[in-house]
Amino acid sequence: MVDLETGAYATDFEGADFDAIAAARDPALGIDIDPAEDIANIKQRARYAEVFLVRDNGRVNQIILPVYGAGLWSTMRGFIALETDANTIRGLRFYEHAETPGLGDQIDKPAWRSLWPGKQLYGDDPLPQIEVIRGHVDPASPGAVHQVDGISGATLTGRGVTNLVRYWTGPGLRRHPVKKV
Ligand SMILES: Cc1cc2nc3c(=O)[nH]c(=O)nc-3n(C[C@H](O)[C@H](O)[C@H](O)COP(=O)(O)O)c2cc1C
């Protein structure tokens, strides 16, 4: 468990007991997100997050972080897996959403998921650059390593994915959030 305000591990929790959805609304565990920083459009979140360090022969070789945010119709919840550089994406999967079958639901189909591995969150500055664009990525463009093809007919779902990944990997998480009352 990580305390998102300090970035330190939080020892008072057993991860398996932690319910991030309930905690977001719990006065002791949740905070209201400053609307100016709420790019994922979730309004509240837990102060803590359960993160996973996957080890291979004792060495961490993968970091898995929970991510969620608003799509067109639903809150899309999933996990992003990163290489140990905490920059290169291994994969992005959603386990819950209610985007339209045939349109926004492509976010969790193999074809679209396959576009993510190898993409990078950050460039030269600390703000995440990752973006689901409209149309196809031009591999020759300088931003290509941060770009993922859009889903035709589902630009809004794709924009939601951009925003939620940027929120959970961006500096908004660390800025003095307002304590819930
Ligand atoms: C019944 C219905 C369901 C839709 N479902 C989605 C959806 O799941 N995700 C999405 O981004 N757009 C959905 N749209 C389309 C949006 O209203 C919007 O037109 C679209 O996101 C624009 O993307 P485009 O510019 O790629 O066409 C739906 C439209 C209709 C009529």
The ligand as a Tripos MOL2 file, in Angstrom:
@<TRIPOS>MOLECULE
LIG
   31    33     1     0     0
SMALL
NO_CHARGES

@<TRIPOS>ATOM
      1 C1        -25.6100    4.3860  -29.0560 C.3       1 LIG1
      2 C2        -24.2700    5.0690  -29.1060 C.ar      1 LIG1
      3 C3        -23.2300    4.5620  -28.3370 C.ar      1 LIG1
      4 C4        -21.9650    5.1770  -28.3320 C.ar      1 LIG1
      5 N1        -20.9790    4.6660  -27.5700 N.ar      1 LIG1
      6 C5        -19.7800    5.2790  -27.5390 C.ar      1 LIG1
      7 C6        -18.7320    4.7960  -26.7150 C.ar      1 LIG1
      8 O1        -18.8300    3.7720  -26.0250 O.2       1 LIG1
      9 N2        -17.5710    5.5060  -26.6870 N.ar      1 LIG1
     10 C7        -17.3880    6.6300  -27.4450 C.ar      1 LIG1
     11 O2        -16.3290    7.2440  -27.3490 O.2       1 LIG1
     12 N3        -18.3320    7.0770  -28.2480 N.ar      1 LIG1
     13 C8        -19.5280    6.4370  -28.3180 C.ar      1 LIG1
     14 N4        -20.5010    6.9140  -29.1180 N.ar      1 LIG1
     15 C9        -20.1710    7.9970  -30.0720 C.3       1 LIG1
     16 C10       -20.0250    9.3410  -29.4130 C.3       1 LIG1
     17 O3        -21.2850    9.9010  -29.2200 O.3       1 LIG1
     18 C11       -19.1750   10.2250  -30.3350 C.3       1 LIG1
     19 O4        -19.8570   10.3920  -31.5300 O.3       1 LIG1
     20 C12       -17.8550    9.5900  -30.6470 C.3       1 LIG1
     21 O5        -17.1510    9.3210  -29.4610 O.3       1 LIG1
     22 C13       -17.0180   10.4760  -31.5250 C.3       1 LIG1
     23 O6        -15.9130    9.6790  -31.9520 O.3       1 LIG1
     24 P1        -15.3970    9.7210  -33.4640 P.3       1 LIG1
     25 O7        -15.0310   11.1500  -33.6860 O.co2     1 LIG1
     26 O8        -14.2340    8.7940  -33.4910 O.co2     1 LIG1
     27 O9        -16.5370    9.2690  -34.3250 O.co2     1 LIG1
     28 C14       -21.7610    6.3210  -29.1340 C.ar      1 LIG1
     29 C15       -22.8070    6.8300  -29.9100 C.ar      1 LIG1
     30 C16       -24.0370    6.2240  -29.9030 C.ar      1 LIG1
     31 C17       -25.1470    6.8040  -30.7410 C.3       1 LIG1
@<TRIPOS>BOND
     1     1     2 1
     2     2     3 ar
     3     2    30 ar
     4     3     4 ar
     5     4     5 ar
     6     4    28 ar
     7     5     6 ar
     8     6     7 ar
     9     6    13 1
    10     7     8 2
    11     7     9 ar
    12     9    10 ar
    13    10    11 2
    14    10    12 ar
    15    12    13 ar
    16    13    14 ar
    17    14    15 1
    18    14    28 ar
    19    15    16 1
    20    16    17 1
    21    16    18 1
    22    18    19 1
    23    18    20 1
    24    20    21 1
    25    20    22 1
    26    22    23 1
    27    23    24 1
    28    24    25 2
    29    24    26 1
    30    24    27 1
    31    28    29 ar
    32    29    30 ar
    33    30    31 1
@<TRIPOS>SUBSTRUCTURE
     1 LIG1         1 GROUP 0 **** ****
